[in-house]
Amino acid sequence: MSESLILGLASFVTSATLGGLALYFGYRARSQPFREHLYETQLAFVLDLAVTADALHSACSRISTPGADDKERLKRRVRAGQLARGFFATIARAHAILPIQVGYALGAFMEAVTGVTRTNGPHDALLPALDDAFAKLVVAIRAFTGVDPMSDENLRMFRSLSDPNE
């Protein structure tokens, strides 16, 4: 082979390598700010989601507190219903920016909340399902954010804290 052919092939390979690296680093430079912004948005949303879900869970758990009369239970149920209506908008946003596992857990939680807020009379039979759905939502959020998964012992303790009768 002649020297000019070898130099031509070497320059072609070098140019292709440098061009590929330039495209790769250009793509990384353009997509990195978007990814950082998306992750910041997701974390802020997850924090808001966790706080609101906790408030909703607490409001639903307080509906059937022993010693409350019917008028007080109705007030608590109306308050939980108001929180639930405000929380429904969160579901659509969650499906748009969060992983599907969090969306499924959120949907199951909202089904349990709907069962509690729309039921007249005692809610004691519905509270275990609400607690389980809330625990699954917390586990899904922890998995998404990278927090170590909850052990079975922590999950049992978490459930026992939410129901003082256990």
Secondary structure, DSSP 8 states (H G I E B T S, - for coil): --HHHHHHHHHHHHHHHHHHHHHHHHHHHHHHHHHHHHHHHHHHHHHHHHHHHHHHHHHHHHTT-TT--HHHHHHHHHHHHHHHHHHHHHHHHHHHHS-HHHHHHHHHHHHHHHHHHT--S--TTTHHHHHHHHHHHHHHHHHHHT-----HHHHHHHHHHH-TT-
